[in-house]
Structure formats: structure tokens, C-alpha cells
Amino acid sequence: MADTELLAAAFEEHRAHLRAVAYRLLGSMTDADDAVQDTWLRLSRADATEVENLGGWLTTVVARVALNMLRSRRYRQEEPMGDSGAAEIAETAGPAGAADPELEAVLADSVGLALLVVLDTLTPAERLAFVLHDMFAMPFAEVADVLGRSTDATRQLASRARRRVRASPSPDHASDLARQREVASAFLAASRGGDFTALIAVLDSEVVLTGDGATVPSGRPVTLRGAELVARGAVMSGGRAESSQLALVNGRIGILYAPAGQLQVVLALTVSGDRVTAIDVIADPDRLRQLDLALLPD
């Protein structure tokens, strides 16, 4: 098992399972492949002769890697793993990990859009406890070891997650959220690029933007009406858009701006059809603290 080629071959036997676990934990095939490759890197540096159950060991490691990524994703806007990690992986002569579109489609279909939507609303610990125990039948004692918590606490995490999953949106609601997300993504992309024409195309002609007093130096609430005014404001805020990310805001689609992990502004969007009809800009610290936020991968 100490031989690199034998170790790589053994790892390959578990790759599909590891990708499935990572995908359900992270909701992104790109992130899942990063987690799997990081797991290979850790295996290549470990003393594999002391690993009695390779499958269990790898599942635990990929879960811990994914947990760190989820926690980082929740509080920071940049990707938790940088290019240096990818370079290190490439140097270890490990198995290749290119994304497989067919596998991604199969995984997405098997998980279901409604479930992916609600999983994004769970805390990292809740998501891990639910996915590992309820979806992959990992014993609570082992899940607790991954989380660094007691078995009872882990059971409670899974129970809370299970209740939220059971109360998840219907397929119709999930489909509506997916459509809203496409519109919000188009709005964010146009804002980042300063594309006035693209912004006009995604905004309803009668769109209304409201902002609380903390959004401007005057401290007075702001209201903009009409696609052109709102689009001009979005173009002027293009610098912020570069550091912004899609999110669920109290269960609705939105965008948040949190440079260096410090939440400063949230945009709660109202989408009708394929247009944004209203934007609520929230910057007041008290209002921000009351929001239920869950980042969505781009």
C-alpha cells in the first residue's frame, strides 16, 4: 500500500463514492472535485500502512475537508482553497480529477433541486450530520468524530436538519427559486461587468429600489424608480458587485456584499417572470443581524 501506484489505484476505487459525498455536502461539482483532490493529497502524505479501513478513512477525511470549505464559504467570499493547493496536488502524481459532466448530471438528478436548495439553508454542521448519517448511513459516533462534537449533539444536529428538509419547498417552489436564481445571477453578472444594456434587460421597467438610511452618507432612506435609474446605480456599484455573491435571504433570492468576510450590504430581490421587480437594499447593522442568510455557489 506504500507504493504510490498501488495507493493511487486503491484511491481510484473510492473516487466515485468520495465525489458523491462531497457533492452532496458542497452542492458544487467543482468544489467537490477540489475536496476529493485534497483528500488524495492527504492520503499521499499519510502513512497508509496504518490505515485499516481505507474507505472509512477517506470518507472521514473528505467530510472534514468539505466541512472546512462550508464554514469558509459561509463567512468569506473568496474560495477556501487557492491555486497553491491545486499546484501541490498536481505535483503528487495523484489520480486525475477532471469534472465529469455526465456524472454531475446524474448526481444533480439523484439529489434533487428541492433538496439542494434546502441543504444550502442549513448550517455546515447540520448539513454534514444530515448528509453523512441520513444519506450515507454513517454511524452517529463517526459523524460526531468528524464534527468534533458529542454523539448526542450530533444526533440533535441531524434531527434539526431533518425537520428542515421535511419542510423543504415543493418541487414547484424549488423550480421557482431556480428561475429566480438565474435572474439574480444575470443581474449580478451585468453589475460586475458594468453592462447597462444587460441590466435594463433583466430589470422590470417599473422596478423599485429602496435602501435604508445606512446605505448612503446622508442617513436618509433612498428610493429609485424605473429600470434606467436602478441600472445606473448598479453600474456605479460595480466595484461592490465584484465582491458580492448570490444568497438566500430569509428564504428568498438575494445578493450579499461581505468584503473580507464582513457583511456590509444585502440586496433582497423580488423576481417576477424573468425580471427583477423590486430591490430592498439593507445596510443597517441591526437589520442585517436579523436576516437568515445562506450563501449560494455561483
SEKOLPA-114012 format. One record per residue (C-alpha): residue in one letter; x, y, z. Coordinates in steps of 0.5 Angstrom, whole numbers, padded with zeros to 4 digits, always signed. Layout:
BEGIN
aXYZ ...
//
This chain:
BEGIN
m+0000+0000+0000 a+0006+0005+0001 d+0007+0004-0007 t+0005+0011-0010 e+0002+0007-0016 l-0002+0002-0011 l-0004+0007-0007 a-0007+0011-0013 a-0010+0005-0015 a-0014+0004-0009 f-0016+0011-0008 e-0019+0011-0015 e-0023+0005-0013 h-0026+0010-0008 r-0027+0016-0012 a-0034+0016-0014 h-0036+0015-0007 l-0032+0021-0005 r-0035+0025-0010 a-0042+0023-0009 v-0041+0025-0001 a-0037+0032-0003 y-0042+0034-0008 r-0048+0033-0003 l-0044+0037+0002 l-0042+0042-0002 g-0047+0043-0008 s-0042+0044-0013 m-0038+0039-0017 t-0032+0044-0018 d-0032+0044-0010 a-0033+0037-0009 d-0027+0035-0014 d-0023+0040-0010 a-0025+0037-0004 v-0023+0030-0007 q-0016+0032-0009 d-0015+0035-0003 t-0016+0028+0000 w-0012+0025-0004 l-0006+0030-0002 r-0007+0028+0005 l-0007+0021+0003 s-0001+0021-0001 r+0003+0024+0005 a+0000+0020+0011 d+0003+0013+0013 a-0002+0009+0009 t+0000+0002+0012 e-0003+0004+0019 v-0010+0005+0015 e-0014-0001+0017 n-0021+0001+0013 l-0019+0006+0007 g-0026+0007+0005 g-0028+0010+0012 w-0021+0014+0013 l-0022+0017+0006 t-0030+0019+0008 t-0028+0022+0014 v-0022+0026+0011 v-0027+0028+0005 a-0032+0030+0010 r-0027+0034+0014 v-0025+0038+0008 a-0032+0039+0006 l-0034+0042+0013 n-0028+0047+0013 m-0030+0049+0006 l-0037+0050+0008 r-0035+0054+0014 s-0030+0058+0010 r-0036+0059+0005 r-0041+0062+0010 y-0036+0067+0013 r-0032+0069+0007 q-0033+0071+0000 e-0026+0068-0003 e-0025+0061-0005 p-0023+0057+0001 m-0018+0053-0003 g-0013+0057-0007 d-0008+0056-0013 s-0003+0053-0009 g-0007+0048-0006 a-0008+0046-0014 a-0001+0046-0015 e+0001+0042-0009 i-0004+0036-0012 a-0001+0036-0019 e+0006+0035-0016 t+0004+0029-0012 a+0003+0025-0018 g-0004+0023-0016 p-0010+0021-0020 a-0013+0026-0025 g-0020+0029-0022 a-0023+0033-0028 a-0030+0034-0028 d-0035+0029-0031 p-0041+0033-0034 e-0045+0026-0034 l-0043+0024-0027 e-0045+0032-0025 a-0052+0031-0028 v-0053+0024-0025 l-0051+0027-0018 a-0056+0033-0019 d-0062+0029-0021 s-0061+0024-0016 v-0060+0029-0010 g-0066+0034-0013 l-0066+0041-0014 a-0071+0042-0008 l-0066+0038-0003 l-0060+0042-0006 v-0064+0049-0004 v-0066+0047+0003 l-0059+0044+0004 d-0056+0051+0003 t-0060+0054+0008 l-0057+0049+0014 t-0051+0051+0018 p-0045+0047+0016 a-0045+0042+0022 e-0053+0041+0021 r-0051+0039+0013 l-0046+0035+0015 a-0049+0031+0020 f-0055+0030+0016 v-0052+0028+0009 l-0047+0023+0013 h-0052+0020+0017 d-0058+0020+0013 m-0056+0020+0006 f-0050+0015+0007 a-0051+0012+0013 m-0045+0014+0017 p-0046+0012+0025 f-0047+0018+0029 a-0041+0016+0033 e-0037+0017+0027 v-0040+0023+0025 a-0039+0026+0032 d-0032+0025+0031 v-0032+0029+0024 l-0035+0035+0027 g-0031+0034+0034 r-0038+0034+0038 s-0041+0029+0042 t-0046+0024+0039 d-0052+0027+0043 a-0050+0034+0040 t-0049+0031+0033 r-0056+0027+0034 q-0059+0034+0035 l-0056+0037+0029 a-0058+0032+0024 s-0065+0032+0028 r-0066+0039+0026 a-0063+0039+0019 r-0068+0033+0018 r-0074+0037+0020 r-0072+0043+0016 v-0071+0038+0010 r-0078+0035+0011 a-0081+0042+0011 s-0077+0044+0005 p-0080+0047-0001 s-0084+0043-0006 p-0081+0042-0013 d-0085+0048-0016 h-0083+0052-0011 a-0076+0050-0012 s-0076+0051-0019 d-0079+0058-0018 l-0073+0059-0014 a-0068+0056-0019 r-0071+0061-0024 q-0070+0067-0019 r-0063+0065-0018 e-0062+0065-0026 v-0065+0072-0026 a-0061+0074-0020 s-0054+0071-0023 a-0056+0075-0029 f-0057+0082-0025 l-0050+0080-0021 a-0046+0079-0028 a-0049+0085-0031 s-0047+0089-0025 r-0040+0086-0025 g-0039+0088-0032 g-0042+0095-0032 d-0046+0093-0037 f-0052+0098-0037 t-0056+0094-0043 a-0056+0088-0040 l-0058+0091-0033 i-0064+0094-0037 a-0066+0087-0040 v-0066+0084-0033 l-0070+0090-0029 d-0077+0091-0030 s-0079+0098-0033 e-0082+0100-0026 v-0077+0097-0022 v-0077+0100-0015 l-0070+0100-0011 t-0071+0102-0003 g-0065+0103+0001 d-0065+0104+0009 g-0061+0110+0012 a-0055+0106+0013 t-0054+0106+0005 v-0052+0113+0004 p-0048+0118+0008 s-0054+0123+0009 g-0057+0117+0013 r-0064+0118+0010 p-0068+0112+0006 v-0067+0112-0001 t-0072+0110-0007 l-0070+0109-0014 r-0076+0108-0019 g-0075+0105-0026 a-0070+0101-0030 e-0066+0106-0032 l-0064+0110-0025 v-0063+0103-0022 a-0059+0101-0027 r-0055+0107-0027 g-0054+0106-0019 a-0052+0098-0020 v-0047+0101-0025 m-0044+0106-0020 s-0044+0100-0015 g-0040+0095-0020 g-0034+0095-0015 r-0038+0092-0010 a-0041+0087-0015 e-0034+0084-0016 s-0034+0082-0008 s-0041+0080-0008 q-0045+0073-0008 l-0052+0070-0009 a-0055+0068-0003 l-0062+0066+0000 v-0064+0072+0004 n-0070+0070+0009 g-0071+0064+0004 r-0071+0069-0002 i-0066+0070-0007 g-0061+0076-0006 i-0054+0078-0006 l-0050+0080-0001 y-0043+0084+0000 a-0038+0082+0005 p-0031+0084+0004 a-0026+0080+0008 g-0032+0077+0011 q-0035+0083+0014 l-0042+0083+0012 q-0044+0090+0010 v-0050+0090+0005 v-0055+0085+0003 l-0060+0086-0003 a-0066+0082-0002 l-0069+0082-0009 t-0076+0081-0012 v-0077+0077-0018 s-0083+0076-0023 g-0082+0072-0029 d-0075+0074-0032 r-0075+0081-0029 v-0073+0084-0022 t-0079+0088-0020 a-0076+0090-0013 i-0070+0091-0009 d-0069+0092-0002 v-0062+0095+0000 i-0060+0093+0007 a-0054+0096+0011 d-0057+0098+0018 p-0053+0093+0022 d-0059+0092+0027 r-0063+0090+0020 l-0057+0085+0018 r-0057+0082+0024 q-0064+0079+0024 l-0063+0076+0017 d-0063+0069+0016 l-0057+0068+0010 a-0054+0062+0007 l-0049+0063+0001 l-0050+0060-0006 p-0045+0058-0010 d-0044+0062-0017 
//
